[in-house]
Amino acid sequence: MSVATAIEGFAKRIRSGEGGGMISAWIGIPDPLFVNHLAQEAFDAVVLDMQHGVWDMAAAANGIGQGRLAGKPVLARIPVGEFSLASRLLDAGASGIIAPMINSVADAEGFARATKYPPDGERSWGPTLAINHTGLSAADYLATANEQTVAIAMIETRAALDAADEILRVKGIDGIFIGPSDLSIALSNGARLAPDTAEIDGVLKHLVARCRAHGKFACVFGSNGERAGELLKMGFDFVIAGADTQQLRLGAASAISAARKGQAS
């Protein structure tokens, strides 16, 4: 599969579930070279976290370019409510946008308006870098952009959970992304952070079933690789196998431990 085919085929693959569930890197460290390094691994995609990470627009645009050089689609999670940033990231060539704290139909509709061209939304025209990356003419990009990019609404509060069916019905919302940590805080009224529990698993299975009922895909954050495997088995279409900082520190700890063992032997 060519680089262009792998990237431009991302939206079709995640919508159809072809080839099984996808595993994505998650990067909050705002350096495009981190994208370059992790994109060399067998991840299916890369997500730039602009909500809790510290990416700015210029760095994110470069990160998207680094992902494309490595043949990997790059998505971005925007800060809460910053839908104007969503359209700018699509203009820069992002394959999809994850929007946190989509708690209502109104939130979902606002997100869809910013990420889809008419008639599905009101995305403003200006995809200079995206056209450069795809090699499409302006007319062809306009005709295909709504299908070639994905808008993913995060479900992570009680309100969002109650409104999940209505959110999934919104035209222009392609799938949902579940944040188990925030969901565990919300469901316990702030009493605990417990994303990997039987209670949360029950909610996750329910939301996967609702996605199937609406013909939408389901994404989720996994705290590590083992948990990501459990979530794929649960039926998720797109999972995170831990964040960049965790992977960096675990790798460092493993190397230090091996060095100390060698020193002592």
Solvent accessible surface area in square Angstrom, and as a share of the most:
residue,aa,sasa,rsa
1,M,192,0.86
2,S,65,0.42
3,V,80,0.46
4,A,60,0.47
5,T,75,0.43
6,A,33,0.26
7,I,4,0.02
8,E,46,0.21
9,G,26,0.25
10,F,4,0.02
11,A,1,0.01
12,K,138,0.58
13,R,71,0.26
14,I,2,0.01
15,R,78,0.29
16,S,62,0.40
17,G,33,0.32
18,E,93,0.42
19,G,74,0.71
20,G,44,0.42
21,G,32,0.31
22,M,5,0.02
23,I,63,0.32
24,S,0,0.00
25,A,0,0.00
26,W,13,0.04
27,I,0,0.00
28,G,14,0.13
29,I,43,0.22
30,P,53,0.33
31,D,55,0.29
32,P,27,0.17
33,L,102,0.51
34,F,55,0.23
35,V,0,0.00
36,N,43,0.22
37,H,122,0.54
38,L,34,0.17
39,A,2,0.02
40,Q,114,0.51
41,E,99,0.45
42,A,103,0.80
43,F,29,0.12
44,D,38,0.20
45,A,0,0.00
46,V,0,0.00
47,V,0,0.00
48,L,0,0.00
49,D,7,0.04
50,M,12,0.05
51,Q,37,0.17
52,H,131,0.58
53,G,15,0.15
54,V,112,0.64
55,W,15,0.05
56,D,85,0.44
57,M,36,0.16
58,A,70,0.55
59,A,18,0.14
60,A,0,0.00
61,A,20,0.15
62,N,93,0.47
63,G,0,0.00
64,I,1,0.01
65,G,18,0.17
66,Q,38,0.17
67,G,0,0.00
68,R,32,0.12
69,L,137,0.68
70,A,28,0.22
71,G,9,0.09
72,K,37,0.16
73,P,5,0.03
74,V,2,0.01
75,L,0,0.00
76,A,0,0.00
77,R,20,0.07
78,I,0,0.00
79,P,31,0.19
80,V,82,0.47
81,G,49,0.47
82,E,83,0.37
83,F,44,0.18
84,S,86,0.56
85,L,21,0.10
86,A,0,0.00
87,S,18,0.11
88,R,133,0.49
89,L,0,0.00
90,L,2,0.01
91,D,28,0.15
92,A,3,0.02
93,G,5,0.05
94,A,3,0.02
95,S,7,0.05
96,G,0,0.00
97,I,0,0.00
98,I,0,0.00
99,A,1,0.00
100,P,2,0.01
101,M,58,0.26
102,I,2,0.01
103,N,46,0.23
104,S,40,0.26
105,V,52,0.30
106,A,70,0.55
107,D,47,0.24
108,A,0,0.00
109,E,74,0.33
110,G,11,0.10
111,F,0,0.00
112,A,3,0.02
113,R,109,0.40
114,A,18,0.14
115,T,2,0.01
116,K,5,0.02
117,Y,5,0.02
118,P,89,0.56
119,P,131,0.82
120,D,41,0.21
121,G,9,0.08
122,E,123,0.55
123,R,9,0.03
124,S,82,0.53
125,W,123,0.43
126,G,36,0.35
127,P,2,0.01
128,T,94,0.55
129,L,77,0.38
130,A,2,0.02
131,I,39,0.20
132,N,102,0.52
133,H,60,0.27
134,T,34,0.20
135,G,66,0.64
136,L,61,0.30
137,S,61,0.39
138,A,53,0.41
139,A,74,0.57
140,D,73,0.38
141,Y,10,0.04
142,L,90,0.45
143,A,85,0.66
144,T,49,0.28
145,A,1,0.01
146,N,25,0.13
147,E,111,0.50
148,Q,70,0.31
149,T,11,0.06
150,V,3,0.02
151,A,0,0.00
152,I,0,0.00
153,A,0,0.00
154,M,2,0.01
155,I,0,0.00
156,E,2,0.01
157,T,24,0.14
158,R,112,0.41
159,A,54,0.42
160,A,0,0.00
161,L,35,0.17
162,D,122,0.63
163,A,20,0.16
164,A,3,0.02
165,D,35,0.18
166,E,76,0.34
167,I,0,0.00
168,L,1,0.00
169,R,148,0.54
170,V,16,0.09
171,K,144,0.61
172,G,13,0.13
173,I,2,0.01
174,D,19,0.10
175,G,0,0.00
176,I,0,0.00
177,F,1,0.00
178,I,0,0.00
179,G,8,0.07
180,P,6,0.04
181,S,48,0.31
182,D,46,0.24
183,L,0,0.00
184,S,5,0.04
185,I,69,0.35
186,A,25,0.20
187,L,30,0.15
188,S,14,0.09
189,N,127,0.65
190,G,54,0.52
191,A,79,0.61
192,R,125,0.45
193,L,120,0.60
194,A,21,0.16
195,P,28,0.18
196,D,70,0.36
197,T,48,0.28
198,A,90,0.70
199,E,88,0.40
200,I,3,0.01
201,D,31,0.16
202,G,42,0.40
203,V,23,0.13
204,L,0,0.00
205,K,115,0.49
206,H,93,0.42
207,L,0,0.00
208,V,12,0.07
209,A,53,0.41
210,R,70,0.25
211,C,0,0.00
212,R,115,0.42
213,A,67,0.52
214,H,44,0.20
215,G,67,0.64
216,K,46,0.20
217,F,4,0.02
218,A,0,0.00
219,C,0,0.00
220,V,0,0.00
221,F,56,0.23
222,G,0,0.00
223,S,36,0.23
224,N,62,0.32
225,G,47,0.45
226,E,138,0.62
227,R,17,0.06
228,A,2,0.02
229,G,38,0.36
230,E,81,0.37
231,L,0,0.00
232,L,48,0.24
233,K,185,0.78
234,M,37,0.16
235,G,26,0.25
236,F,4,0.02
237,D,19,0.10
238,F,0,0.00
239,V,0,0.00
240,I,0,0.00
241,A,17,0.13
242,G,0,0.00
243,A,23,0.18
244,D,6,0.03
245,T,68,0.39
246,Q,64,0.28
247,Q,53,0.23
248,L,97,0.48
249,R,184,0.67
250,L,108,0.54
251,G,42,0.40
252,A,50,0.39
253,A,57,0.44
254,S,73,0.47
255,A,64,0.49
256,I,107,0.55
257,S,51,0.33
258,A,64,0.50
259,A,66,0.51
260,R,151,0.55
261,K,145,0.62
262,G,48,0.46
263,Q,131,0.58
264,A,91,0.70
265,S,128,0.82
